[in-house]
Amino acid sequence: MARPVAPGRAVPFMDDEPVRIPITDVFDLHSVPPRDVKAVVEEYLVEARAAGFKALRIVHGRGIGVQREIVRAVLARCDFVADFRDAPGEAGGWGATIVTLR
């Protein structure tokens, strides 16, 4: 079975077939293995910016907060991220992060 890879890229992981992830303003990480979250989010941000998006929603889920912290660490280091915060309740609450790009 193929695993998701960095958005817009066709880079295989191990022997798996690559899966292209469409670039939209919402990115749901539920299908991304935890070990790949950092790299996939980094590439998603680059591709989303190149596509002209200024506002994004990254859905990481509520769980125990591990993926949320990974996502927010990537966002904090990204020089073209202007702001990020919890999504409003109707858009996922603390299970999603709203991102504003410069």
N, C-alpha and C positions, 0 to 999 in steps of 0.2 A: 504494500500500500504506500502511496506517495505521501510525503509529509510537506507541510507548507514551508516555503522559503521566503527570503527577503522579497518584499513586494516589488513587482515589476521585473524581477530577475529570474533567471532559470538556472540557478546554481544547485546541483544535486548535493544532498547530504548522504554520505556513504554510498550505498548501492541503490538508494531510493530514486524514483523518478521525480524531477522537479515539478513544483506546482506554482503556476503564476497566480499571484493574488492581485485582483483589480485594485487600482488606487482610487479611493473615494474619500469623502470627508469623515467616514466612520470606519474604524478598524477594530474588529473583534478578535481578541487574542485567544479565545477559548480553544481554537484548533491548533494553536502553536505550542509545541512542547516547551516546558519551562526552560530547558537548557538553551533554547534558541531565541527566547524573548528579547534579550538585549540587542542582538545583532539584527533581528527582524524589525524591531522598533526603530533602531538607528536608520536602517535603509528605508523604512516607510516614511520617516520624516523627510529625508532627502527627496524621495520621489513625490511626496505630497506637495512639498515646496515647489519642485520643478513643474508640477501640474498646475500651480497657481493657487492652491488652497491657502486660505488665511486662518480658517478656524477648523479644528479637527475634534473628533471625539474618539478616544481610545478606550475600548471596553476591555477591562482586565479581570472583571469579576470581583466578588466581595471576599470570599474565602478567608484566609488568615492574613492577607495583605502582602504576600511575598511578591506577586507579579506587580501589584500597585507600586511597591517600593522600587522594583527594577525599572519600571516605566518612568517613574518620577526622577530617578537618578539619571537616566538618559536625558530626560527633558531639561534637568538642571544644568547639564554640561553642554547642551546644544546652543550654540551662539545665535541661531536664528529663531529660537523660541522666545517670544516676548513674555508669555504668561501661561500658567497652567493652574487648574483648580478642580475640585470635585464637580462632577456634573450635577445639575439640578435633579431632584428626586424622580421626576418623570422621564429623565434621560439616563437613569442608571445610578444616581446618587454617588456614594463612595465606591461603587463598583465600576465607575468610568471616570475618565479624566478629560476635561475640556482643555484644549491647547490653542493658544493664539500664536500664530507665526508672524515674524516681522516682514 
